[in-house]
Amino acid sequence: MDKPIQLKLSDREIQRLGDHIYQDFIGARANHDLRIQRFRRYYRMWRGLSANGTKEDGAEFQLPMIKWFTFGHWARCMQALLGDDAEIVAVPTAPTDQKSALMAGHYMTWRLFEYMQATGPLAAWVFRTILFGRAHCEIT
């Protein structure tokens, strides 16, 4: 195995590269600090830690409004997805598929809710989607 060869650079070029790397670091750090400040404020609003509540249209609420809005949106999404009598409906594509489509719908409903127990992971995924704007899940 050959040894790696280091580039031969002049002192001036090494100094220029070092300055460039340092400036990139400082710029990235400034952007990172701005994001940290913004999300620290969001977190405090989420936890309801604001000393004077949440002000909206001149009214002063002593409630963590972001948490309430998020939970309300989550409840509406889960109700729309699952509802009171959630089931998977298979649509027949030919006249002879009527009976098998009904059986397939019952099977897939059982598989999703009983066998896979997907309600909990689905609820967590929907909540993360609402909270962070996007979410990813792994299909296993």
C-alpha positions in Angstrom: 0.0 0.0 0.0 1.4 3.4 -1.0 1.8 6.2 1.5 -0.4 9.2 0.8 1.4 12.1 -0.7 0.9 15.5 0.8 0.7 18.4 -1.5 3.6 20.8 -1.5 2.2 24.2 -0.8 4.0 27.5 -0.1 3.6 29.2 3.3 1.4 31.9 1.7 -0.9 29.3 0.2 -1.2 27.4 3.5 -2.0 30.7 5.2 -4.7 31.5 2.6 -6.3 28.0 3.0 -6.2 28.4 6.8 -7.9 31.8 6.6 -10.5 30.4 4.2 -11.4 27.5 6.4 -11.6 29.8 9.5 -13.9 32.2 7.7 -16.1 29.3 6.6 -16.2 28.1 10.2 -17.1 31.6 11.5 -19.9 32.0 8.9 -21.3 28.6 9.7 -21.2 29.3 13.4 -23.0 32.6 13.0 -25.8 30.8 11.1 -25.9 28.0 13.6 -26.2 30.5 16.5 -29.1 32.3 14.8 -30.9 29.0 14.4 -30.3 28.1 18.0 -31.7 31.4 19.2 -34.8 30.9 17.0 -35.5 27.4 18.1 -34.8 28.3 21.8 -37.6 30.8 21.5 -39.8 28.1 19.8 -39.0 25.7 22.5 -39.8 28.1 25.3 -43.2 28.9 23.6 -43.8 25.1 23.2 -43.2 24.6 26.9 -45.2 27.7 27.9 -42.2 29.2 29.6 -42.9 32.8 28.5 -43.1 35.1 31.5 -45.9 37.2 30.1 -47.8 34.5 28.1 -48.5 34.6 24.4 -49.8 37.8 23.0 -52.1 37.6 20.1 -54.2 40.5 18.7 -53.8 42.5 21.9 -55.1 39.7 24.1 -52.9 38.0 26.5 -53.2 34.3 26.9 -51.5 32.5 29.8 -51.4 29.3 27.8 -48.7 27.6 25.7 -50.6 28.4 22.4 -48.2 26.6 20.1 -48.7 23.4 22.0 -52.5 23.8 21.9 -52.5 24.6 18.1 -50.2 21.6 17.5 -52.3 19.2 19.5 -55.5 20.5 17.8 -54.0 20.0 14.4 -52.8 16.6 15.3 -56.2 15.6 16.6 -57.9 16.8 13.4 -55.4 14.9 11.2 -55.8 11.7 13.2 -59.6 12.0 13.0 -59.4 12.5 9.3 -57.1 9.6 8.8 -58.6 7.1 11.1 -61.9 8.4 12.3 -64.4 6.5 14.4 -64.7 3.5 12.2 -61.5 3.4 10.2 -61.2 0.7 7.6 -59.4 0.0 4.4 -61.7 -0.2 1.4 -60.5 -2.2 -1.6 -62.1 -1.1 -4.9 -62.9 -3.8 -7.4 -61.5 -3.3 -10.9 -63.7 -5.8 -12.6 -67.2 -7.2 -12.0 -65.8 -10.5 -10.9 -63.6 -8.8 -8.2 -66.5 -7.8 -6.0 -66.2 -10.6 -3.5 -62.4 -10.7 -3.4 -62.2 -6.9 -3.0 -64.4 -7.1 0.1 -62.2 -9.8 1.6 -59.0 -7.9 0.7 -60.4 -4.8 2.4 -61.2 -6.7 5.6 -57.8 -8.5 5.5 -55.8 -5.2 5.0 -57.8 -3.5 7.8 -57.0 -6.4 10.2 -53.4 -6.4 9.0 -52.9 -2.7 9.6 -54.7 -2.3 13.0 -54.3 -5.7 14.6 -51.3 -7.5 13.2 -49.0 -4.5 12.5 -50.5 -2.4 15.4 -49.8 0.7 13.2 -51.9 3.2 15.1 -49.2 4.2 17.6 -46.3 4.6 15.1 -48.7 6.3 12.6 -49.8 8.8 15.3 -46.1 9.5 16.2 -45.2 10.0 12.6 -48.1 12.4 12.0 -47.2 14.3 15.1 -43.6 14.7 14.0 -44.8 15.8 10.6 -46.9 18.5 12.1 -44.2 19.6 14.6 -41.2 19.7 12.3 -42.8 20.2 8.9 -41.7 16.8 7.6 -41.0 13.4 9.0 -39.5 10.1 7.8 -40.4 6.6 8.6 -38.8 3.3 8.0 -40.9 0.5 6.4 -39.8 -2.8 7.9 
